[in-house]
């Protein structure tokens, strides 16, 4: 069974919210979501193409694990807290991703 990921793409309406959003996601939301979703791990990224776009990834051993998050009480609670804090200042979409392939480090690079 390939690893799967629950991915959340968030877009800030106002770039001025980025420092506060970044701190809140790092210190509160990401750790809480990893625990609530029972994910293997979680990480997040900011887009270099559009600095108002943030991605969060939650890893699961199987697609069924990631799919179980959708519609779950845990997701409903996390979404309610997100909405309480950010209201309409952030829009977001969610995706379930399944690993299709992976290649190790290229010879001569760090980690090879």
N, C-alpha and C positions, 0 to 999 in steps of 0.2 A: 504494500500500500504506500503510495507516495505521500510525502508531507503535504499539508494544505495550510492555507493562510486565510484569515479573516482580515480584510484590509479596509480601512476607513480613510477616505479622502475628505479633508476639511478645507474649505476656502473662506478665509477671513474677508468680511465686507470692507473693513478698514485696516490698512496695514499698521496703523498706530496701535492696534490691539495685539500685535505679534509678541512683544516682550512678555506681556501678562499671560497670553495664551500659552506661550512656550514654557513659562515657569509652572503654570497650573497643570499642563499636560505632563510635564516631566515629574513633578513632585506629588501629584495627586491622581490624576486620571489614568495614566499608563499603569502604575503599580496596582491601582484598584481594579482596572479592567483585566489585567493578567490574572489576578486572583479570582475575580468574579467569573470569568470565562473558563477558568482552569486550563489556560493555555500553557504550552511548554515554555514559551518566552514571548516577549514583546519588544518591539523597537519602533522608532519613529524617525522621520526624515522631513526636512524642509525642501521644497522644490527650489532649484537654482534658476529654473526657467521663469517661474512666477513666485516671488517671495511671499505671497499671501496664501500659498497652497502647502498644506501639511499632510503627510501620510503617516498612518500608524498601522503596524503589522502585528498580528497575533498568530503564532505558529501552533499547529496541531499535528498529531501523528497521522491522522486520517482526514479525508474529506468529511466523513460523518461527524467528526469532532468539531470542525469549523462550521458545518451546516447546522449543528445543534445550537449554536449561538443565536442564529437568526430566529426571532420571535420568542426567545427564551425570557423568563423573568429577569435573568441577569442583564441581558441587553436592554430590556425595558427600564430597569432601574438605572443603568449607566446612562442611557439616553435621556431619562428624566433629569438626572443630575446635570448632564451636559446642557440641556435646554434651560435649566434653572440658572446656571452660571452665565451662559452665552446668549440665551434668548434667540433673537433673529440676527445676531452679529456674525454668525458663522453658518454656512450651509455645508451639508455633508452628504456623501454617498458611500455605499458599502458594497464590497465585492467578496466573493469566495474564490480563491485562487488555488489551483492544484499544480504542484511541481511537475513540469513536463520533462525536464532535463537539467543536468548539472555537470560542470567541467571543473576540475581542480586547477590549481595555479599553473600558469605557463612555466616551462623550464626557465631558470635564470631569474625568476621574480621572487619577491619576498614570499615566504611560506612554501616554496617549492621543495 
